[in-house]
């Protein structure tokens, strides 16, 4: 009797991870930063985050239920993560209806247009953020708030770029604990670092992308400081790591499974590219912050990186 062998589609070995567990860990890792942001900027942080999350979940449900006419996947918490990350890229005083538009773009265009989770080439939250930055530049760069005693005014990156203040005048310790202005996810660098360590311990992410991004930014800033006669030699690298969306982008957004390379070598190339582009935009571009654009550009380069960083097949010399 002839025996027939049937090979099921990969992966052939399954671990204990599930999409819901991974996304749940990401949400837990973001909670410390959410708490610090709420403490610094006030209750509107929770309102903006709630609107973004609810809108993302609702749009994903409606698109799958009435356009795709299939079962919904909102239970995997991926839409919740998109909502939280979208909110973390917005200023606290932004109108709620702009948040809803951002959620529609993030889910409808950034995710579901390509088939849903795992098929999107670009990070959905960044897609929404970049669209809002282009469509509503005034509201997206308005850092004032009506919360008493809360921070207001320009971000540190904007002040340094405009020459209003210098790096020498900035307290790095205050930046570490959240005493700076910016979007919801830029407040509290220490909280973001703790969240990143949690994801590393839970093996949700690896060190390759965050270290490549932040290391490249620090090295680039160090070279700039040396070229400037050694001014702010130690402070400039730390400033660029703690300011803006560097930590949020490197830890939580650049590491998105769907939009980042699959191999460790590819991850390092990808991270170095993000770090270089971020610093080039920050120092010589029109925008004071370049992390979102850098990740978006390198998302587009991910298929090419995967193509040329494929591991050798077993037995091939």
Residue pairs with C-beta under 8 A, 6 or more apart in sequence:
18 76
19 76
19 77
19 78
19 117
20 75
20 76
20 77
22 204
23 76
23 77
23 78
23 80
23 81
24 77
25 198
25 199
25 202
25 204
26 81
26 199
26 204
26 252
27 77
27 80
27 81
27 84
28 198
29 195
29 196
29 198
29 199
29 204
29 252
30 84
30 85
30 88
30 185
30 195
30 252
31 195
32 188
32 191
32 192
32 194
32 195
33 88
33 185
33 187
33 188
33 191
33 192
33 195
33 248
34 45
34 46
34 49
34 84
34 88
34 184
35 191
36 177
36 178
36 187
36 188
36 190
36 191
37 45
37 88
37 92
37 178
37 184
37 185
37 187
37 188
38 45
38 46
39 178
40 150
40 151
40 178
40 179
40 187
40 188
41 92
41 145
41 147
41 150
41 151
41 184
41 187
42 92
42 145
42 147
42 150
43 147
44 92
44 93
44 145
44 147
45 92
45 184
47 96
48 87
48 90
48 92
48 94
48 96
48 99
48 184
49 83
49 84
49 87
49 88
49 184
51 87
51 96
51 99
51 100
51 103
52 83
52 84
52 86
52 87
52 90
52 99
52 102
52 103
53 79
53 80
53 83
53 84
53 87
54 83
55 83
55 99
55 100
55 103
55 104
56 79
56 80
56 82
56 83
56 86
56 103
56 106
56 107
57 74
57 79
57 80
57 83
59 79
59 103
59 104
59 107
59 108
59 112
60 72
60 73
60 74
60 79
60 107
60 111
60 112
61 72
61 74
63 107
63 108
63 112
64 70
64 71
64 72
64 73
64 74
64 112
64 116
65 72
67 112
68 112
73 116
73 117
76 117
78 117
79 107
82 103
82 106
82 107
82 111
82 124
82 125
82 128
83 103
85 123
85 125
85 185
85 252
85 253
86 99
86 102
86 103
86 106
86 124
86 125
86 128
86 129
87 99
87 184
87 185
88 125
88 183
88 184
88 185
88 186
88 248
88 252
89 125
89 126
89 128
89 129
89 183
89 184
89 185
89 245
89 248
89 292
90 99
90 102
90 129
90 132
90 140
90 183
90 184
91 139
91 140
91 141
91 142
91 143
91 182
91 183
91 184
92 145
92 147
92 150
92 183
92 184
93 142
93 143
93 144
93 145
93 146
94 139
94 140
94 142
95 139
98 132
98 136
98 139
101 132
101 135
102 128
102 129
102 131
102 132
103 128
104 128
105 127
105 128
105 131
105 132
106 124
106 125
106 127
106 128
106 129
107 124
109 127
109 131
110 120
110 122
110 123
110 124
110 125
110 126
110 127
110 128
111 117
111 120
111 124
111 127
113 120
114 120
114 121
117 258
118 257
118 258
119 258
120 258
120 259
121 258
121 259
121 299
121 300
121 302
121 303
122 259
122 296
122 299
122 300
123 253
123 256
123 259
123 295
123 296
123 299
125 253
126 253
126 292
126 295
126 296
126 299
127 296
129 292
130 292
130 293
130 296
132 139
132 140
133 140
133 141
133 292
141 158
143 151
143 152
143 153
143 154
143 155
143 181
143 182
144 152
144 153
145 151
145 152
151 179
151 180
151 181
152 181
153 181
154 162
154 164
154 181
155 180
155 181
155 182
155 186
155 243
155 244
155 288
155 289
156 165
156 170
156 175
156 180
156 181
156 182
156 239
156 243
156 244
157 243
157 244
157 282
157 288
157 289
158 164
158 288
159 165
160 166
160 167
160 170
160 239
160 288
161 282
161 288
162 288
167 232
167 235
167 236
167 239
168 232
168 235
170 235
170 239
171 179
172 235
172 238
172 239
172 242
174 180
175 189
175 239
175 242
175 243
176 189
176 190
176 242
177 188
177 189
177 190
178 187
178 188
178 189
178 190
178 191
180 186
180 187
180 243
182 243
182 244
182 245
183 245
185 192
185 245
185 248
185 252
186 243
186 244
186 245
186 248
189 241
189 242
189 247
192 247
192 248
192 251
192 252
193 247
193 251
195 251
195 252
196 205
196 210
196 247
196 251
196 252
199 205
199 251
199 255
200 206
200 207
205 251
205 255
206 264
206 267
208 264
208 267
208 268
208 271
209 250
209 254
209 255
209 260
209 267
209 268
209 270
209 271
209 274
210 250
210 251
210 254
210 255
210 271
211 271
212 267
212 268
212 269
212 270
212 271
212 272
212 274
212 275
213 246
213 249
213 250
213 254
213 271
213 272
213 274
213 275
213 278
214 241
214 246
214 247
214 250
214 275
215 271
215 275
216 271
216 272
216 274
216 275
216 276
216 279
217 237
217 240
217 241
217 246
217 275
217 278
217 279
218 237
218 238
218 240
218 241
219 237
220 240
220 275
220 276
220 279
221 236
221 237
221 239
221 240
221 279
222 233
222 236
222 237
224 236
224 279
224 283
225 231
225 232
225 233
225 236
225 237
226 233
232 239
240 246
240 279
240 282
241 247
244 282
244 288
244 289
244 291
245 289
245 291
245 292
246 278
246 291
248 291
249 274
249 278
249 291
249 292
249 294
249 295
250 271
250 274
250 291
253 295
254 260
254 270
254 271
254 274
254 295
254 298
259 299
259 302
260 267
260 270
260 299
260 302
261 267
261 269
261 270
261 302
261 305
261 306
261 309
262 306
263 306
263 309
263 310
263 311
265 309
266 302
266 305
266 306
266 309
269 305
269 309
270 298
270 301
270 302
270 305
273 294
273 297
273 298
273 301
274 291
274 294
274 295
274 298
275 294
276 294
277 290
277 293
277 294
277 297
277 298
278 290
278 291
278 294
279 290
280 290
281 287
281 289
281 290
281 293
281 294
282 288
282 289
282 290
287 293
